[in-house]
Structure formats: structure tokens, C-alpha cells
Amino acid sequence: MIDLHSHILRGIDDGARTLEDSLEIARAAVSDGITVIAGTPHVRDDWPTDAGVMEHRVAELRAELQLAGIPLDVRAGGEIAIEWLARLSVEELRRFGLGGNPRYLLVETPYYGWPLGLEDALFSLRASGIRPVLAHPERNAEVQAQPERLVSLVQSGALVQVTAASVDGRIGRRAGGRDGRSGGGRRRRAARRVADPGGAGGDRRRHADPAAPRRRPVGKRLARQAVRRVTSPCNSLLLARPSA
């Protein structure tokens, strides 16, 4: 399996703090069947990650994984805040390309509100030859209330990535971190609606979002089982495009 979105790189955002944290996340990923993982640190006001630092951390972790005998292929990436898309040059955005592919970029969906300039920002990316991948839109309260908001974005070429723990219900919180069964249920329903070939999403991708290893297990196997209950057969990474 391939994990497109993780905070496995040490010391540059709210994910792994130390190399040992990174190795613990890597061991958990391998035990869950993951063979390739993209390190996608936040790039936003509170975590203004530089592309060069991200690349250094990827190289560092690759070397440590080899020394530790952990069979995990770590790739480059970044999770870019919407307001940062216009601040970075196209060249730097490409350096944050998802999995090291400069033609795809992981864009963070905000937890609250629906940015008025979102469609224009994603259109600009497409015009630059970069295909946006919206990270965990099911966490957004507006999407939870109306998953159809994603339809026009998908039709214009965006991909949608869903968090594994949202699909299988392990995260029992609503977006933003407040406890509540109803909020957790809305989040799970939104995730499954996006994952459902008859639902709101087009191409959808799923990830585990492992951050600090003590926060939660990777759990892609559980999510794969949950997705299979609500979708047609799929693999661990890319779900089938709906006919409608």
C-alpha cells in the first residue's frame, strides 16, 4: 500500500518530533502493509516549512531507515495551505510535489469555512500544470453538511484525499477537535459519501495521516475494510471514478 499523506518527517511541524518518533511511525506503517509513504509537512503560517528543509529531512530519514532495516520508501511532499499557494513560486510548489511528483500537490482543506477563492486558486494550479489533491475535506464542517460542494472542484480536475480514520470511524471528533458523537458521525458520513462511487467525489485517494506515533495507529487496513463495505472493489490508494 501507498500512504500519500503523513507527518513522519521530524521537527518541522506538529508530527514526529525526533528521529525515533519517525522510526516508530515507519515501523507502524510497515506493520500495516504500507511500502511507500509521502512525508507531507505543513506549509502554512504556523509551520512555514521550507522546501529545502523538507528535502533534507527526507534524505535523513531514508538513511536512518536503511540503517534500521525498515523496508519503507519515503518520498517528498508537502501539505500546502490555500493562502500559501500564491506566496510560493511554481518552482517551489513543484519541489513540494506529492510523492516527489511535481505534477501533483497536496492542498490542505481548512477545518472551518469554505474559502471564497478556492476554485480560483485550484484553477491557477491547473493552469501551471499542477494537479491539486485536496487533503481530508471530510474534516471541513461545510463539506460535512454538504459533500456536494466538492463536485465542481472534482469536475475541474482536482483529486480528493480522505483520511483513513475518518472512513472507519476511529476518529470520533468533529473537525476542529471538539468531542461529540454527532460531529464524529457527520465526519464519517462525509468521508464515506466522498468514498462512495455514487457520492460526491471523483477520483479519491485515501491516507492514514500518521503524526506523532502516540496519537493514533496508522490503520489503513481497517479503513480499506470500511471502504469496501461502501464502495465497489478498490485498492488501497485510488478508488474508482463514479459513472455519474
Stockholm file with secondary structure:
# STOCKHOLM 1.0

chainA/1-244         MIDLHSHILRGIDDGARTLEDSLEIARAAVSDGITVIAGTPHVRDDWPTDAGVMEHRVAELRAELQLAGIPLDVRAGGEIAIEWLARLSVEELRRFGLGGNPRYLLVETPYYGWPLGLEDALFSLRASGIRPVLAHPERNAEVQAQPERLVSLVQSGALVQVTAASVDGRIGRRAGGRDGRSGGGRRRRAARRVADPGGAGGDRRRHADPAAPRRRPVGKRLARQAVRRVTSPCNSLLLARPSA
#=GR chainA/1-244 SS CEEEEECCSTTSSSSCCSHHHHHHHHHHHHHTTCCEEEECCEESSSSBCCHHHHHHHHHHHHHHHHHHTCCCEEECCCEEEGGGTTTSCHHHHHHTCGGGCTTEEEEECCSSSCCTTHHHHHHHHHHTTCEEEEECGGGSHHHHHCGGGHHHHHHTTCEEEEEHHHHHTCCCBCTTSCBCHHHHHHHHHHHHHHHSTTSSCSSEEEECCCCSTTTCCCCHHHHHHHHHHHSSSCCSSBCCCCCC
#=GC SS_cons         CEEEEECCSTTSSSSCCSHHHHHHHHHHHHHTTCCEEEECCEESSSSBCCHHHHHHHHHHHHHHHHHHTCCCEEECCCEEEGGGTTTSCHHHHHHTCGGGCTTEEEEECCSSSCCTTHHHHHHHHHHTTCEEEEECGGGSHHHHHCGGGHHHHHHTTCEEEEEHHHHHTCCCBCTTSCBCHHHHHHHHHHHHHHHSTTSSCSSEEEECCCCSTTTCCCCHHHHHHHHHHHSSSCCSSBCCCCCC
//
